[in-house]
Amino acid sequence: MRFALDESAMLEKCRRLQWSVADIDWEAPGGDVGDEARRDLAPFLADLYWIESIAAIVFQAMSETATHPRRAAIFASFAGDEQRHADAELLLMRRWKMVGRREVPAPNPNARNLIRALDRTAHRVHPAVFSAIIPFTELVLDGALVKHLEVKITDPVCGEVFKRINADEARHLAVDFYLLEQFGATLSGADVRRLALSAFSRPLVMYGLLLGYLPMLTRTRKTIERAGLTEEQLLACVRRYVALGDQSKGAARHPTYRVFRSISRGILAGRADVGELLMKVSDLCDVPGWRIAA
């Protein structure tokens, strides 16, 4: 299998399909979702707001380090998409009275750690490394989320928001797997390993991975389950990530993808001990103002 993509056509599509949170009537009827949904969904939507904000940081860094002008422009549009998704999800939280009109939910310790790391190091990580991580996150979160909210929430504004977000994410995933294959096929295994080692040899990058991203997956899984998604719905998205990657020879030989395929298989086998441990360690290390050298 090959992931074909016309980058010029994709860039034109990215520009043509932009939308704004101002396009949505946030005062429309149907915003009373009930106390149960408000209680169950608030922790996950808070996590999602920060995950989308983190994705915006990553895509912006990728746009600044990309060597192809079209790809740089595509990544920049994706950064705008992710920030708009975060803004829309925050406005939904305010509409549903999960937070106050001027309030922003606090990031959990892992999101805070990851933001600290990415703010200072994302521009030093080659897009080839991010190309294996981004589709994993987007498939697991968005793949199950949209269908679930369509059933859980009757608010028509919610349906409109996530229909737009889902359309954006479909473009992202098309580019994600295309680039995963391209980097895996065109860069030698030694090149990709060198790029990965260059990134992960930085203490702040490892800090972001071990005390940010990996335990954040475990923490977010808990809030997703509290929101009502079943374990099988989540695992189906993880299986899709592995299936899509393995169907492409280029993607399957990508060293960073192989690492995340291993993580995925651990999740499918029910091995969450490492994520639980890292989450507990990150909570213990969550000291305000604490910094690590870049």
Secondary structure, DSSP 4 states (H G I P E B T S, - for coil): ------HHHHHHHHHHT---GGGS-TTSS-----HHHHHHHHHHHHHHHHHHHHHHHHHHHHHHH-SSHHHHHHHHHHHHHHHHHHHHHHHHHHHTTSS-TT--PPPPHHHHHHHHHHHHHGGGS-HHHHHHHHHHHHHHHHHHHHHHHHHH---HHHHHHHHHHHHHHHHHHHHHHHHHHHHHHHS-HHHHHHHHHHHHTSHHHHHHIIIIIHHHHHHHHHHHHHTT--HHHHHHHHHHHHHHHHT-HHHHT-HHHHHHHHHHHHHHTT--HHHHHHHHHHHHT--TT-----
